[in-house]
Amino acid sequence: MYLRVSLTGNVKHPAKKSEMNFVTPAEYHKAIAKAFAEDVDNVLTTVDLYDITHYKSEFNRGVRFVLDATATFGAYLDNGYMGGLFKNPTSPAKGVAKIAQDFRTKNGGCWFDAYDGYLSDIYRKNGFVAVASLAFNAEYAPKGWENNPTLATSPNVLFWVKAKRGVSYPEITSISDYAEGEAIVNLYK
């Protein structure tokens, strides 16, 4: 893999977006488990880590896993849903969300959900628009959420779609359950 390097020698990000590739459940699990093991600041709490049998089962159901060439960031695709975006906290890669979102939208991805936090501005810059908002519910929050810098503020879950030219998007709709968010997202697929 070729990396773009600045004059100061800092790695910026992979040189080609196409360097995201579909991988096996075992490869994805190994990369995300390593990221969690190296997450001393508890920033990955917004992403779920499962055992390998879960990823294999999801793969058999049709979920496709993707990683960058260095296996330091990745995500998955599930019938248009773009989930599981993670970055190993030790990775110097920048622009990870854009690289992964571009790859996944080119391969059928069209929506995702995410806690409303510091990444929301990045998602907007990457061409996504929030169409629904679900109030934070600690019952459904990932384990360890209280220690995560973003989740400790109890942010809403936003439902995002890829913005399309010529489509008018209304104000964000407040919803009371996850299924409502999925229904609203389906209006913009």
N, C-alpha and C positions, 0 to 999 in steps of 0.2 A: 504494500500500500504506500502511496506517496502522500506525504503530509505537506501542507502549506506552512512554511516557517517564516516568521517575521525577521527583520534585521537583528532583533535582540535575541533571536533564537527560540522564542516561545512558540509552541505549536498552536496554531489557530484552530484548524478543523480539517477533516478529511477534504482532500482537493476535489473529489468528485462525489456528487450525491448518489451516483449509481453504485457506490461502494457499499450500499446497504444490500444485504442479500437475504433470501429466505434460508432459514436454518432448521435443523431438527429440534424437537422439544428438548433433547438432552443438551444441545449446544446453548439454547436459550436459558435453560435452567442453570447451567454452569455459570453463565455470564451474570445473570441476575442474582444468583446466590453469592457470587464473589462480590458484587456491588454492595449487597446488604452486609456482608462480613466486613467490608471496608468503610461502612457508613458510620463513622464515629459521631457525627453531628445529628443523626436521626432525621435526615432530610428525605429518605426514601419511604418513609411511613405512608406516604400517599399512594404508593404502589403496593400491590399484594405479592407476597412471596409464597409459593406453594411447593409441595414436594413434587418430584418428577412424575409420579403417577397422574397427578392432576394435569400437567402439561401434555402428557401422552394422550390422555383421554380427550382433552380439548383438541389436539391435533387430529385425532380420529374423527372428531365431530366436524372438522373442516377449518379450524383456526390455523392461521399461518403465522409463524414467528419470524421476526427479522432482527438482524444484528448488523452493526457496522463491521468493517473489515478487521478492526482491532478487538472486537467483542467487548467494547467498553460502554456501548449504549445500544438500546434495542427497544422493541415494542412488538405488538401483534395486531393482526387483522382478523375480525370475526364478522363476516357477512356485512361489510360496510362499516362496522364499528372499529374504531382505532383505539386500542387500549394498551395498558401496560408500559407506557413510555417511561424508561428509566435511563439514568446515566450513572456510571460508576463515579462516586465523588472524587476519586483520585485521578480521573481522566482530565486532561487539559483541554479537551474538545470544546469548541464553542459552536453555537448555532445548531445544536442537537435537535431541538424541537422542529425547526424548519426542515432539516435534512430528513428526519423520520416522517414528518407529516407529508412532505413532497413525495417521498417514496411510496407511502401508503395510499395517498390519494391517486397516484398514477396506477395503483394496483387495486382499485376498487373501494378504498376507504372514503367515507363521506361525513362521518360524525364521531364525536367523542364526548365524554363528560370529564370534568376536572373541578377540583376545588378552586374557588375564586381566590386567587392569591397573586403572588408576584409574576407568575407565568401568564396570567390573563392578558397583560399588555403584549407579550410576545405572541400569543395566539392571534390576537387582533392584527398585529403587524404581518403575521404569516397568512392573512386572508381568511380567517375564520370569524364567525359572528355568533355570539351567544343568543340563543332563542328561548331558553327556559331556565328558571332558577328554582332549585329545591332547597329548602331550609336545612341547615346542618342538623344531623341527628346522631348523637353519640352512640346510639344502639347499632348503627350501621358503619360507624367510623372504624378504620383499621386499628389493629392492636398497637398500642403505644402512641396513639394520636395526641395525647395530652403533652407529650414531650417534643412534638414536631413544631418547629417555629411557625409554620403556616396554619396547621390544624388547631393549634392551641387557641387561635382566635375564633374558632367555630365558624368557618366560612361556609357560605352556601355552595352547593354543587351546581355548576353551570353546564348546560348542554350546548355544545358547539357544532355548527355545520360549516362546510366550506362555502364561503360567499360566492354567489354567481352573478355575473353581469346581468343587469336588467331585472333582477329580483329585488323587490322591496321587502325589507325585514322589519317587522313591528318591534315595539319595545319588548324587552325581555318579559316573558310570561311567568308569573309566580305559580308554582304547581305544588300539589300536596303529596304526590308519590312519584316514584321512578317511572312507572308505566306511562304517566301523563307526559313526562319528558320524552320518552321514546316515541309517543304518538305525535308530538309536535315536531320532533326531528324528522319523522317520516314525511311530513308535509313538504320538506325541503330537499328530499333526496333526488 
